Amino acid sequence: MPGARTFHLILVLCLWSNGLLLWTEGLVAQPPRHVDPREFGFDIPPGTVRAGSGEAVTTADDGGNPVVGKLLVDVGDNRIVILPDGRLVARPKQSATITDRAFEPIGKDALTARLLASEFAGFKTNQTRRYLYLYNTSEEFALATSRIMETMFPGVANYAKAQKIEITEPDVPLVVVMFRTEDEFQQYQRMPTGVVAYYNILDNRVVMYEESKRQTMKRELVIQQSIATIAHEGAHQILHNIGVQKRLSRWPMWLSEGLAEFYAPTTFGSRLRWKGAGQVNDMRMFELEMYLKSRESDQPDGQMIEHTVVAGRLTSTGYASAWALTHYLAKNKRTNFNDYVRAVSELGPLETAGEMVAPGVVPANLDLFREHFGEDLGDLNTRLVLHLKKLPYSDPFAEWPHFVATVAVPDGRRAKRDANIFHTQDMAAKWIQEALETVDVQQRSAAATEVRAFPNREIASRYARQWLGQ
């Protein structure tokens, strides 16, 4: 996410290996391929993969105490097991034997006591029906985070039900850890610079921090950006715990991240809240603004969609385009989109939707996409751009400086005027350059251009309207 770029610990480290896809509902004839479990951090070799079907197993936790866990997947002579606290561990089969006893998830009180006595001594805690929050942040930040999580869970679950995806209640408490400072966050788990939150598939926790040591913006804006990231990571946690995305399954990156963004829109302002599944994601629209105002968006050729769909890794702009594609398909091609999500949802643990054949490229993702949404990516891209340009967009940085770019091109006795508003001077200058490239050399040399700065978007918009004579 922009400036607060997300990092999904295992999702990113895995690097999208081995695969081709699916079979579901008679749509594709290829069996799934499997991911090497070592790419998820498990110290076990590849082997024959068999997904568990709810079997309970007797094993030991990290302290050597006997527990009843749940089988996630067999891999050769080893098993990956869900422990009672939700963490995934690898065990030799002889150390994780099938039992008739029921899986025994840990209670929130017992889990709270354990975590306070070990990793999070001195932290405050809060328990709700599904969540356990541990934090040493401000109460303001903790409250905003819990408000997002609590309202988002039923919204995501109900949307998945509407897609006719079978969902379940989480087996274990959903743990959310909030550190006060970036240093504490980094000491807990080293993350790349700029990451403010992540969902760890292995321990099933969302982890975040409140105060950045590189903070250069207003505190309110930092919190707003952080909450947007947190909602995204919370969506990942929910999807993995209600059965929409099986844990350790490898989805096409655009859908995995685009769906999390689809579920994650939050409001900006004095009362942060979850807006609802499928609402406009203002942070992502902000990132797409330059593309939507460029000449390129007027004649889309399908490259934006193709590059998004085959991407095995996403930049911040890639997250924005993944959200845009998800939003368009969910709103305008709902039946096809729901069929597609149900198909990908059938991927089991260690199953993948496509093989990365070049750095950051998964061609099989495009084949599956075309089977559901058609071959004409250019037409789809055109409709996507029109869809985005019609969306109501609340600029999350409306109170920050904006730049008005103006172009006046001689045309007989009058000049053709055009103006646009941007968040940076560089974006404004680039737009002027693109505008001049559309006129002949003589008009270009006589054109009058200007970039003017204004303290906020409202004043900039007022000036642009006046300059255009509106």
TORMIRO-692749 format. One record per residue (C-alpha): x, y negated, z negated. Coordinates in steps of 0.1 Angstrom, whole numbers, padded with zeros to 4 digits, always signed. Each point is the difference from the previous one (the first is absolute). Layout:
N
XYZ
...
This chain:
470
+0000+0000+0000
+0013-0035+0008
+0027-0011-0024
-0015+0027-0022
+0007+0028+0023
-0014+0033-0012
+0021+0031-0004
-0016+0034-0004
+0027+0019-0017
-0004+0034+0016
-0019-0012+0031
+0029-0022+0011
+0028+0023-0010
-0014+0030+0019
+0007-0015+0034
-0029+0019+0017
+0015+0033+0010
-0013+0031+0019
-0034+0002+0014
-0025-0001+0028
-0037+0003-0012
-0032+0010-0005
-0029+0023+0007
-0029-0014-0019
-0036-0001+0014
+0013+0015+0033
+0017-0033+0010
+0036+0011+0003
+0014+0035+0007
+0034-0003-0017
+0008+0014-0035
+0016-0023-0025
+0037-0001-0006
+0017-0001-0034
+0023-0024-0017
+0032+0011-0017
-0008-0004-0038
+0035-0013-0006
-0011-0032+0018
-0024-0006-0029
+0028+0005-0025
-0006+0036-0009
+0031+0021-0004
-0015+0031+0019
+0006+0012+0035
-0026+0002+0027
-0021+0031+0002
-0034+0013+0009
-0026-0026-0011
-0033+0010-0016
-0022-0027-0015
-0015+0008-0034
-0038+0003-0004
-0004-0010-0035
+0019+0028-0017
+0013-0006-0035
+0035+0010-0009
+0019+0004-0033
+0033-0018+0000
+0020-0024-0022
+0002-0037-0001
+0033-0019+0000
+0004+0005-0037
-0004+0038+0004
-0035+0001-0016
-0024+0025+0015
-0028-0017+0020
-0027+0010+0025
+0004-0019+0032
-0015+0001+0035
+0015+0015+0031
+0004-0027+0027
+0019+0020+0026
+0022+0031+0004
+0033-0005+0019
+0018+0033+0005
+0011+0014-0034
-0009-0033-0017
-0031-0019-0011
-0008-0036-0003
-0022-0004-0030
-0021-0028-0014
+0008-0004-0037
-0028-0009-0025
+0012-0037+0001
-0003-0001+0039
+0037+0002+0008
+0012+0024+0027
+0028+0024-0007
+0017+0029+0018
+0002+0034-0017
+0011+0034+0011
-0030+0023+0004
+0010+0021-0030
-0001-0031-0021
-0034-0011+0012
-0023+0030-0001
-0037+0001+0010
-0023+0002-0030
-0037+0003-0007
+0002-0028-0025
-0014-0034+0011
+0022-0029+0009
+0005-0021-0031
+0005-0037+0009
+0014-0021-0028
-0023-0024-0018
+0006-0038+0001
+0007-0002-0037
+0026+0028+0001
+0016-0015+0032
+0000-0035-0016
+0018+0013-0031
+0025+0019+0021
+0009-0029+0022
+0002-0025-0028
+0024+0024-0018
+0023+0003+0030
+0001-0022+0031
-0022-0030-0011
+0007-0006-0037
-0014-0033-0011
-0024-0004+0029
-0037-0008-0004
-0026+0024+0013
-0035+0000+0013
-0022+0029+0009
-0031+0001+0022
-0020+0029+0015
+0026+0009+0026
+0031-0022-0008
+0027-0003-0025
+0018-0034+0001
+0034-0005-0016
+0013-0036+0000
+0023-0025-0016
-0012-0028+0023
-0022-0030-0008
-0036+0009-0008
-0011-0021+0030
+0020+0022+0024
-0011+0033-0017
-0037-0011+0001
+0002-0010+0037
+0016+0033+0009
-0025+0021-0019
-0029-0020+0015
+0012+0008+0035
+0005+0037-0008
-0033+0005-0018
-0021-0016+0027
+0019+0015+0029
-0003+0037-0010
-0038+0003+0005
+0002-0021+0031
+0026+0022+0016
-0017+0032-0011
-0034-0011+0014
+0015-0010+0033
+0017+0034+0004
-0034+0017-0008
-0016-0021+0028
+0027+0014+0023
-0012+0035-0010
+0033+0008-0016
-0003+0024-0030
+0014-0017-0030
+0006+0010-0036
+0006-0017-0033
+0037-0003-0010
+0013+0030-0019
+0023-0021-0022
+0001-0036-0014
+0011-0026+0026
+0031-0017-0016
+0008-0036+0008
+0032-0015-0014
+0006-0037-0001
+0034-0014-0009
+0005-0037-0010
+0032-0006+0020
+0015+0011+0032
+0032+0012-0018
-0021+0024-0022
-0018+0013+0032
+0034+0006+0017
+0014+0017-0030
-0029+0024+0000
+0004+0009+0036
+0023-0017+0025
-0020-0016+0028
+0010-0021+0031
+0001-0037-0004
-0035-0016+0003
-0020+0030-0012
-0024-0010-0027
-0021+0032-0003
-0001+0036+0013
-0019+0032-0004
+0022+0030-0007
-0015+0032+0014
+0021+0022-0022
-0009-0014-0034
-0034-0014+0012
+0006-0034-0016
-0004-0036+0013
+0029-0021-0012
+0003-0038+0002
+0015-0031-0016
-0012-0035-0008
+0029-0024+0000
+0025-0002+0028
+0035-0014-0006
-0001-0015+0035
-0033-0018-0006
-0001-0031+0022
-0038-0005+0003
-0027-0010-0024
-0008+0026-0027
-0036+0002+0012
+0010+0008+0035
+0025+0026-0011
-0027+0018-0020
-0024-0002+0030
+0026+0016+0023
+0009+0026-0026
-0037+0009-0006
-0004+0006+0038
+0029+0024-0001
-0013+0017-0031
-0034+0006+0016
+0017+0016+0030
+0020+0023-0022
-0031+0007-0021
-0018+0011+0032
+0027+0025+0007
-0003+0014-0035
-0038+0003+0003
+0001+0016+0034
+0025+0026-0012
-0020+0009-0031
-0035+0003+0015
+0010+0023+0028
-0001-0023+0030
+0038+0003+0005
+0015+0032-0014
+0031-0005-0021
+0031+0006+0020
-0019-0001+0033
+0016-0022+0027
-0025-0023+0018
+0007-0022+0030
+0016-0030-0016
-0024-0025+0016
-0030+0017-0015
+0015+0007-0034
+0010-0037-0005
-0028-0015+0021
-0026+0018-0021
+0016-0011-0032
-0001-0036+0013
-0036+0005+0011
-0009+0009-0035
+0021-0026-0017
-0013-0035+0008
+0000-0023-0031
-0011-0036-0004
+0023-0029-0006
-0007-0027-0026
-0007-0003-0037
-0018+0033-0003
+0018+0028+0018
-0023+0029+0009
-0004+0029+0025
-0020-0012+0030
-0011+0034+0012
+0009+0027+0025
+0002-0014+0035
-0002-0036-0009
+0024-0024+0017
+0036+0004-0013
+0011-0037-0002
+0037+0009-0006
+0001+0021+0032
-0019-0026+0021
+0025-0025-0012
+0028+0021+0014
-0019+0005+0033
-0006-0037+0005
+0029-0006+0023
-0008+0029+0022
-0037-0010+0003
+0010-0036+0009
+0026+0012+0026
-0005+0002+0037
+0009+0037-0003
-0034+0007-0018
-0019-0015+0029
+0011+0028+0023
+0007+0030-0022
+0014+0031+0018
-0004+0026-0027
+0036-0002-0013
-0010-0013-0034
-0022+0031-0005
+0025+0025+0014
+0029-0014-0021
-0022+0001-0031
-0013+0035+0005
+0034+0017+0008
+0018-0018-0029
+0016+0023-0025
+0009-0030-0021
-0017-0033-0003
+0013-0035-0005
-0021-0026-0018
-0015-0010+0034
-0005+0036+0007
-0022+0003-0032
-0020-0029+0014
-0006+0015+0034
-0008+0034-0017
-0027-0018-0021
-0013-0018+0031
-0003+0033+0020
-0016+0018-0029
-0025-0029-0006
-0010-0002+0037
-0005+0038+0004
-0019+0003-0033
-0024-0028+0010
-0004+0005+0037
+0007+0037+0007
-0012+0014-0033
-0010+0035+0012
+0034+0005+0017
+0019-0014-0029
-0018+0021-0026
+0006+0031+0021
+0037-0009+0002
+0004-0006-0037
-0018+0033-0008
+0023+0018+0024
+0032-0015-0016
-0015+0006-0035
+0002+0037+0007
+0038-0001-0001
+0012+0020-0030
+0030-0003-0022
+0033-0001+0021
-0020-0002+0032
+0007-0028+0024
-0018-0018+0028
+0031-0004+0023
+0037+0004+0004
+0023-0031+0000
+0019+0006+0032
+0019-0033+0000
+0008-0025-0028
-0034-0013-0012
-0020+0016+0029
-0026+0028-0003
-0014+0005+0036
-0025+0027-0011
-0019-0026-0020
-0009-0017+0033
-0013+0032+0015
-0024+0005-0029
-0010-0036+0001
-0009+0002+0037
-0020+0031-0006
-0023-0019-0023
+0000-0035+0014
+0007+0004+0037
+0029-0006+0024
-0005-0037+0008
+0021-0017-0027
-0001-0033+0019
-0038-0003-0002
+0001+0011-0036
+0027-0027-0007
-0022-0026+0016
-0030+0009-0021
+0022+0001-0031
+0012-0035+0005
-0035-0013+0006
-0011+0017-0032
+0028-0016-0020
-0006-0035+0014
-0037+0002-0012
+0008+0011-0035
-0005-0026-0028
+0034-0007-0014
+0009-0018-0032
+0035-0012+0001
+0017+0013-0032
+0025-0029+0002
-0026-0028+0008
+0015-0023-0026
+0035+0003+0014
+0016-0022+0027
-0013+0006+0036
+0013-0012+0033
-0020-0013+0029
+0014+0006+0035
-0013-0022+0028
+0005+0002+0038
-0013-0026+0025
+0006+0009+0037
-0007-0027+0027
-0028+0010+0023
-0010-0028+0023
-0014-0030-0020
-0004+0020-0031
+0022+0023-0021
-0009+0036-0009
+0003+0002-0038
+0005+0030-0022
+0008+0004-0037
+0005+0027-0025
+0008+0004-0037
+0028+0021-0015
+0016+0009-0033
+0036-0007+0012
+0017-0025+0023
+0016+0029+0019
-0033+0015+0008
-0013-0033+0012
+0030-0006+0022
-0003+0035+0015
-0037-0007+0009
+0010-0032+0018
+0026+0018+0020
-0025+0027+0011
-0025-0027+0009
+0025-0018+0022
+0009+0032+0018
-0036+0001+0014
+0003-0032+0020
+0022-0010+0030
+0034-0016-0004
-0011-0035+0009
-0028+0000-0026
+0023+0016-0025
+0025-0028+0003
-0027-0026-0005
-0018+0017-0029
-0001-0015-0035
+0005+0023-0029
+0002-0005-0037
+0000+0020-0033
-0013-0018-0031
+0001+0012-0036
-0030-0003-0024
-0003+0009-0037
-0028+0026+0005
-0021+0017+0026
-0031-0022-0005
+0019-0032+0009
+0018+0017+0028
-0033+0012+0015
-0016-0034-0003
+0030-0016+0019
-0002+0027+0027
-0037-0006+0006
+0005-0038+0002
+0029+0004+0024
-0021+0022+0023
-0029-0025-0002
-0024+0024-0017
